[in-house]
Every structure is written in structure tokens, then in C-alpha cells.
């Protein structure tokens, strides 16, 4: 994906910091992950999620993992630690079928993955 860091493991790292508390509403909970031949669309459950950089834990990541597993999508999601001027959490996505993510879009992507 253009303008995103993709590592050697085909993980795409988000450009937006995930704070200690993330509020997901019906206006920011839709996400679509596209590979060359597949499109995976799902909704993140509405709620308030806690994340901790120090502990490497995220209720948001756990909620996304649950939705992905329920849909049997070959997507993995992680809480990534970034170090620019300050340390912060970001979301990281990868396709477990070894294909490459070509695009991510949707209201969730705009709010919590891509820098605005």
C-alpha cells in the first residue's frame, strides 16, 4: 500500500496513533481489506476500548480479532509499537494466506488507521 510502511512479513502498519481509549461508533466502524483477488468487509463492534502501550495490550485489537475469526477471514491484526518523536500504538494488518494487502478503506480505516 502506498504511503504505508509494509514490512518483510507483508504487514501493513497504520499511520495513526491508537490512544489509551478508542471510541468506535456506527459512524466509524466499517472496514474493508482488499487483496488482489478478495475483498473482506466487516464492522467493528461499537464500544469504548482500552489499549496500553506499556503492556502491549488492546481491547480494540481483541475485538477486531474476534470479528475476523467469526467471519473466517484470513486476516491477522496486531497492536504495533511505533517510535517517531514519541512512542505510540498503531494497528497492523496482515493477510495470513500470504497474499498482499493492496488497499484498506472504510470509516474505521479513516478514523483509526490513516493519518488525517
ChimeraX attribute file (.defattr): number of C-alpha atoms within 10 A of each C-alpha:
attribute: neighborCount
match mode: 1-to-1
recipient: residues
	/A:1	13
	/A:2	7
	/A:3	8
	/A:4	13
	/A:5	14
	/A:6	18
	/A:7	10
	/A:8	7
	/A:9	11
	/A:10	17
	/A:11	20
	/A:12	24
	/A:13	24
	/A:14	24
	/A:15	19
	/A:16	19
	/A:17	18
	/A:18	24
	/A:19	17
	/A:20	13
	/A:21	14
	/A:22	16
	/A:23	14
	/A:24	19
	/A:25	15
	/A:26	13
	/A:27	10
	/A:28	18
	/A:29	21
	/A:30	19
	/A:31	18
	/A:32	16
	/A:33	21
	/A:34	18
	/A:35	14
	/A:36	10
	/A:37	8
	/A:38	11
	/A:39	13
	/A:40	15
	/A:41	16
	/A:42	17
	/A:43	17
	/A:44	21
	/A:45	16
	/A:46	14
	/A:47	13
	/A:48	12
	/A:49	17
	/A:50	15
	/A:51	19
	/A:52	16
	/A:53	18
	/A:54	10
	/A:55	7
	/A:56	12
	/A:57	16
	/A:58	22
	/A:59	16
	/A:60	24
	/A:61	20
	/A:62	15
	/A:63	15
	/A:64	19
	/A:65	18
	/A:66	14
	/A:67	15
	/A:68	20
	/A:69	12
	/A:70	9
	/A:71	13
	/A:72	9
	/A:73	18
	/A:74	14
	/A:75	19
	/A:76	17
	/A:77	19
	/A:78	21
	/A:79	23
	/A:80	18
	/A:81	17
	/A:82	18
	/A:83	8
	/A:84	6
	/A:85	6
	/A:86	6
	/A:87	11
	/A:88	18
	/A:89	25
	/A:90	21
	/A:91	24
	/A:92	20
	/A:93	21
	/A:94	22
	/A:95	20
	/A:96	15
	/A:97	10
	/A:98	11
	/A:99	15
	/A:100	19
	/A:101	21
	/A:102	14
	/A:103	14
	/A:104	21
	/A:105	15
	/A:106	16
	/A:107	17
	/A:108	22
	/A:109	20
	/A:110	17
	/A:111	16
	/A:112	22
	/A:113	23
	/A:114	19
	/A:115	11
	/A:116	8
